[in-house]
Amino acid sequence: MPSLERIKSIPRERTLKLIFENELKSKREKIGENLKKELLGFQVGIHTIQPEIYVAKLITDEEIESNQDFFEQCAKDYRQLGKELLFKLVNKLNLKLNEDFPLGTFNILKSGKKQIGKVENWKYFVHGFHCGFENITTGQIIEVPLVFGLEFGDLDPYFFTKYIKSTPSYKPLPVDIYEDYADGVRIIEKMISLGKFERIDSNIGNHYGIVVTDREKVNIKSCEELDEQYKKQNRQMKNSKFNIWKYLELKK
């Protein structure tokens, strides 16, 4: 085993792979768990099948703090682009957007041929709680959230870093991002601690998002508020209790 000092000296652009011989396979998980405790600021991955452990150094707090203005601007750009693309798609497909709960509009597309398509120079794909877009020319990608009312700037760690790395105008990046999800988590957590990002609730219970703090605030109706709205619109139904699947026009 390399020493902790040697592991910590690994540059961020490299990933260390520890391969265990047969007689040591049984110790892999214990060693991996110990490394997770000792190596703060690192990603330690214990392979579930192969006798391997992966270790990668993550972006540091100092790197994030020194580039906080860049990440803040990325979040603002993400929010603006997401809004523009979503409304372009709404107009192309002639949809009546549910401004309180956009997923209620887009969820209908999942069962038809319009789930995947093209709008201007972008391919789109409606899935889960998002509508993904990819620029055909530049390869830029962005995932637009659909469960925050008219707030389209929610920053998922993985989606946010993929957006940054695929945006031509950001290159060369002022700081490298190697581990898309793990680095994204650290960026978002640090930006929250700096007051640049903040948490917001969504339309879905027990689900929240992260958005840039410096923005025009948008009212987001809670699950309870949608409940009241649903009951008013459906008095004739025997069970007026809010059911998210009925609201989405899906079967359980």
C-alpha positions in Angstrom: 0.0 0.0 0.0 1.3 3.5 -0.8 1.5 5.8 2.2 -1.2 8.5 2.9 1.4 11.1 2.2 2.1 9.6 -1.3 -1.6 9.3 -2.1 -2.2 13.0 -1.1 0.6 14.1 -3.4 -1.3 12.7 -6.5 -2.2 15.6 -8.9 -5.9 16.1 -9.6 -5.5 15.1 -13.2 -4.6 11.5 -12.2 -6.5 8.7 -10.6 -4.8 6.1 -8.4 -6.0 2.5 -8.9 -5.2 0.0 -6.1 -5.4 -3.6 -7.3 -5.6 -6.4 -4.8 -4.3 -9.9 -5.3 -6.5 -12.8 -4.5 -5.3 -13.4 -1.0 -6.1 -9.8 -0.1 -9.5 -9.4 -1.7 -11.3 -9.8 1.6 -9.5 -6.8 3.0 -10.4 -4.4 0.1 -13.6 -3.1 1.6 -12.1 -2.4 5.1 -9.1 -0.7 3.6 -11.4 1.4 1.3 -13.5 2.5 4.2 -10.4 3.5 6.2 -9.2 5.5 3.2 -12.5 7.4 3.0 -12.0 8.4 6.7 -8.4 9.5 6.2 -8.6 11.1 2.8 -10.8 14.2 3.2 -11.2 16.0 -0.1 -10.7 12.8 -2.1 -13.1 10.5 -3.8 -12.5 6.8 -2.8 -14.4 4.3 -4.9 -14.5 0.6 -3.9 -15.4 -1.5 -6.9 -18.2 -3.9 -6.1 -17.0 -6.6 -8.4 -13.4 -6.1 -9.4 -10.7 -6.2 -6.6 -9.9 -2.5 -7.1 -10.1 0.8 -5.3 -10.0 4.1 -7.1 -8.7 7.3 -5.4 -9.0 10.7 -7.0 -8.1 14.1 -5.5 -11.1 16.5 -5.8 -11.3 20.3 -6.4 -10.2 22.2 -3.3 -12.0 24.8 -1.3 -9.3 27.3 -2.2 -9.8 26.6 -5.9 -13.5 27.1 -5.6 -13.2 30.2 -3.5 -10.7 31.8 -5.9 -13.1 31.1 -8.8 -16.4 31.9 -7.1 -17.2 34.7 -9.5 -16.8 32.3 -12.4 -19.1 29.6 -10.9 -21.7 32.3 -10.0 -21.8 33.5 -13.5 -22.0 29.9 -14.8 -25.1 29.5 -12.6 -26.7 32.7 -13.9 -26.0 31.6 -17.5 -27.4 28.1 -16.8 -30.6 29.7 -15.5 -31.1 32.0 -18.4 -30.3 29.5 -21.1 -32.6 26.9 -19.5 -35.5 29.3 -19.5 -34.9 30.3 -23.1 -34.7 26.8 -24.4 -37.8 25.6 -22.5 -40.0 28.4 -23.8 -38.7 27.7 -27.3 -39.8 24.1 -27.0 -43.2 25.1 -25.5 -43.8 27.4 -28.5 -42.7 24.8 -31.1 -44.9 22.1 -29.7 -47.7 24.5 -29.0 -48.0 23.5 -25.4 -50.0 25.2 -22.7 -47.4 25.4 -20.0 -48.5 24.8 -16.4 -46.5 27.6 -14.9 -47.1 26.3 -11.4 -46.0 22.8 -12.2 -44.2 22.5 -15.6 -43.7 18.8 -15.2 -47.5 18.4 -15.4 -47.2 19.7 -19.0 -44.1 17.9 -20.1 -44.9 14.6 -18.5 -47.6 14.0 -21.1 -44.8 13.9 -23.8 -43.1 10.9 -22.2 -45.7 8.5 -23.6 -45.6 9.8 -27.2 -43.3 10.5 -30.1 -42.6 14.1 -28.9 -40.5 12.9 -25.9 -37.4 13.2 -28.1 -37.0 15.8 -30.9 -35.3 18.9 -32.1 -35.9 22.6 -31.6 -33.8 25.0 -33.6 -30.2 23.8 -33.3 -30.9 21.7 -30.2 -31.8 18.1 -29.6 -34.1 17.7 -26.6 -35.2 14.7 -24.4 -37.8 14.8 -21.7 -37.0 12.5 -18.8 -37.5 12.3 -15.1 -37.8 15.8 -13.6 -35.9 17.4 -16.4 -35.8 18.2 -20.1 -32.3 17.8 -21.5 -30.9 19.8 -24.4 -27.8 19.3 -26.5 -26.5 21.7 -29.0 -26.0 19.9 -32.3 -23.1 22.1 -33.4 -21.2 22.9 -30.2 -22.1 19.9 -28.1 -23.2 22.1 -25.2 -25.5 20.3 -22.9 -28.0 21.5 -20.2 -30.7 19.8 -18.1 -33.6 22.1 -17.4 -35.6 21.3 -14.2 -39.4 21.0 -14.4 -40.4 20.9 -10.7 -39.7 24.4 -9.5 -42.5 26.4 -11.2 -40.9 29.0 -13.5 -37.5 28.6 -11.8 -35.3 26.8 -14.2 -31.9 27.4 -12.6 -31.7 24.3 -10.2 -28.1 23.1 -10.2 -27.7 19.3 -9.9 -24.0 18.6 -9.2 -23.4 16.4 -12.2 -25.6 18.4 -14.7 -23.9 21.6 -13.6 -20.3 20.5 -14.2 -21.3 18.8 -17.5 -22.8 22.1 -18.6 -19.7 24.1 -17.6 -17.3 21.6 -19.4 -19.4 21.6 -22.5 -19.8 25.4 -22.9 -17.4 26.7 -25.5 -17.3 30.3 -24.2 -15.9 29.1 -20.9 -12.9 27.4 -22.4 -10.2 27.3 -21.3 -11.7 26.8 -17.8 -10.0 28.9 -15.0 -10.0 25.7 -12.9 -10.1 22.1 -14.1 -13.0 19.7 -13.2 -12.1 16.0 -13.4 -14.7 14.2 -11.3 -18.0 15.5 -12.7 -20.3 14.5 -9.8 -17.9 14.6 -6.8 -16.3 17.9 -7.9 -19.8 19.3 -8.6 -20.9 18.5 -5.0 -17.9 20.3 -3.6 -18.4 23.3 -5.8 -22.1 23.6 -4.9 -21.5 23.1 -1.1 -18.7 25.6 -1.0 -20.7 28.2 -3.0 -23.6 27.7 -0.6 -21.2 28.4 2.4 -20.0 31.5 0.6 -23.6 32.8 0.2 -23.4 32.6 -3.6 -25.9 29.7 -4.0 -28.9 28.9 -1.8 -31.4 26.1 -1.4 -35.0 26.3 -2.6 -38.0 24.0 -2.1 -39.6 22.3 -5.1 -43.2 21.4 -6.1 -42.4 17.8 -4.9 -42.4 17.0 -1.2 -39.0 16.3 0.4 -37.2 17.5 -2.7 -35.1 20.7 -2.9 -32.9 22.5 -5.4 -29.9 24.8 -5.5 -29.9 28.1 -7.3 -27.7 31.2 -7.6 -28.6 33.6 -4.8 -28.3 36.8 -7.0 -31.4 36.4 -9.1 -34.9 37.6 -9.6 -36.9 35.5 -7.2 -39.7 33.3 -8.5 -42.7 32.0 -6.5 -42.7 28.2 -6.2 -45.9 26.5 -5.1 -45.4 23.8 -2.5 -46.9 20.4 -2.7 -49.5 21.5 -0.2 -50.5 24.5 -2.3 -50.8 22.3 -5.4 -53.0 20.1 -3.2 -55.4 22.9 -2.6 -55.4 23.9 -6.3 -56.0 20.3 -7.3 -58.9 19.9 -5.0 -60.6 23.1 -6.2 -60.3 21.9 -9.8 -61.5 18.4 -9.0 -64.4 18.7 -6.5 -66.3 16.1 -8.5 -63.8 13.4 -7.7 -64.6 11.2 -4.7 -61.1 11.3 -3.3 -60.0 14.9 -3.4 -56.7 14.3 -1.6 -53.7 15.3 -3.7 -52.2 12.5 -5.7 -49.1 13.4 -7.6 -49.6 10.6 -10.1 -53.1 11.7 -10.9 -51.8 15.3 -11.2 -49.3 14.1 -13.7 -52.0 12.1 -15.5 -50.1 8.9 -14.9 -51.2 5.6 -13.4 -49.6 4.3 -10.3 
